[in-house]
Amino acid sequence: MLRRNWTIVVSALLLGILVAGAASLAVSPQYTARTQLFVSIQSAGSITELQQGNTFSQARVQSYVETVRTPAVLQPVIDALGLEVSPQELAKSVEASAGLNTVLITISVSNGSPVQAASIAQAVGDSLVRTIDNLEKPSQGGLSPVKISTVSPAVAPTAPASPNIRLNLLVGGAVGLILGAIIGITRSTLDTKVRGEVEVRSITEAPILGGISFDADAAKKPLLTQTRPQSPRAESFRQIRTNLQFSHVNRNSKAVLITSSLPGEGKSTTATNLAIAMAQAGQSVVLVDADLRRPRVDDYLGLERNAGLTTALIGEAEVNDLLQPWGDDQLWVLTSGRIPPNPSELLGSQAMRELIERLEEAFDAVVIDAPPLLPVTDAVVLAQQVGGVVLVVGSSKVKSKDLQKSLSSLELVEAELLGLVLNHMPTKGQDAYTYSYYSTTERVG
């Protein structure tokens, strides 16, 4: 699924990186300056007294950290530097922290100017030293027992602390990649169209006789004779013809029914071109247009339609008088005739069965173009009167459930499924159908 939707995944990845980069450039850079203070007890007593003093300092450090963002500390900074902000506004850009079991206080200040950030950080540190000295002085007078010293003065940073463009690009790319994968998997899950051999194999183990790649010129030039003899389209039909001969070798009946699940999958052009390919191989072939609802064979071959199959079935003329030769090879065509009001009854009649038997006696192969399986019952009725059925599967034209229904309907009447023909296959990508000696052997064997 990911390989099929790789363009979506890559597009989402690039979009995520682009959005992250644009957002990073849109944000004003912020510089962070830091100063570090050391808290100690002013005592020159014994070791025990020093240990007690150190414990006292650690206990007081957290209180000093909280004091950093108070007006008592920040107002003197504002006055000294002439800042036009209130203590509450300045507190938003000031952070103070202390490590566990340490007497070190780190003060960080963020600002759009690196010099200003360093100035404010140093001023806040100095103001904290003075404020704590005043707060810790004994009420009776004398020196404060606590001493705070600057051990790391603030310096102007050379690079902004935010935005972190590299990190933002990585995060944006990761988010885009995940979203692209989710979209691709969801799209593949919801899209149940049969696109290639992978989906067909997941539905049925019936042999695949061959695949016909999509050709933009096929709409204007649908016939095999209208393409170059060595074109991929012509080679596809020759391969299907060969594979069908192997699949049909042990059948007594010479009649093959060509159908599909739905209209538009290309079963009429497949039937017509398969008959042409058989005739080109030296066989005597009759092509019967049994699609009595939407006949197309006469349009493709430029033949008369009004006198044909239905004419023979109702006894108005002999079938031999209705066959029309086509091309330079031994190909005859029995067009549909006039469209009747009761196609299913005619196709399931004894007259149709006898007509197929007569054609099998006279020709090496009988190719019957039948209506689609799902809209009407005509093809199912005919499938019981022929030696085998070839099911055309149009890539991206039919859904998995529809193909399953078609296969079930053929199985229900015990029709002999010779194989499937994949039509309108993409020429490139994962779903492209390619031929090789070994793949052909596997399919026909």
HELIX and SHEET records of a PDB file:
HELIX    1   1 TRP A    6  ALA A   26  1                                  21    
HELIX    2   2 ILE A   47  THR A   67  1                                  21    
HELIX    3   3 PRO A   71  LEU A   81  1                                  11    
HELIX    4   4 PRO A   87  ALA A   91  1                                   5    
HELIX    5   5 PRO A  114  GLU A  136  1                                  23    
HELIX    6   6 ILE A  165  LEU A  190  1                                  26    
HELIX    7   7 GLU A  197  ILE A  203  1                                   7    
HELIX    8   8 ALA A  216  ALA A  219  5                                   4    
HELIX    9   9 LEU A  224  GLN A  226  5                                   3    
HELIX   10  10 PRO A  232  SER A  247  1                                  16    
HELIX   11  11 LYS A  267  GLN A  280  1                                  14    
HELIX   12  12 VAL A  297  LEU A  301  1                                   5    
HELIX   13  13 LEU A  309  LEU A  313  1                                   5    
HELIX   14  14 VAL A  319  LEU A  322  1                                   4    
HELIX   15  15 PRO A  343  LEU A  347  1                                   5    
HELIX   16  16 GLN A  350  ALA A  362  1                                  13    
HELIX   17  17 ASP A  378  ALA A  383  1                                   6    
HELIX   18  18 SER A  400  LEU A  412  1                                  13    
HELIX   19  19 TYR A  437  VAL A  444  1                                   8    
SHEET    1   A 4 VAL A  94  ALA A  98  0                                        
SHEET    2   A 4 LEU A 104  ASN A 111 -1                                        
SHEET    3   A 4 TYR A  31  ILE A  41 -1                                        
SHEET    4   A 4 VAL A 146  SER A 152 -1                                        
SHEET    1   B 8 ILE A 208  SER A 213  0                                        
SHEET    2   B 8 LEU A 417  MET A 425  1                                        
SHEET    3   B 8 GLY A 388  GLY A 394  1                                        
SHEET    4   B 8 ALA A 255  SER A 260  1                                        
SHEET    5   B 8 ALA A 365  ASP A 369  1                                        
SHEET    6   B 8 VAL A 285  ASP A 289  1                                        
SHEET    7   B 8 LEU A 331  LEU A 334  1                                        
SHEET    8   B 8 GLN A 324  TRP A 326 -1                                        
END                                                                             
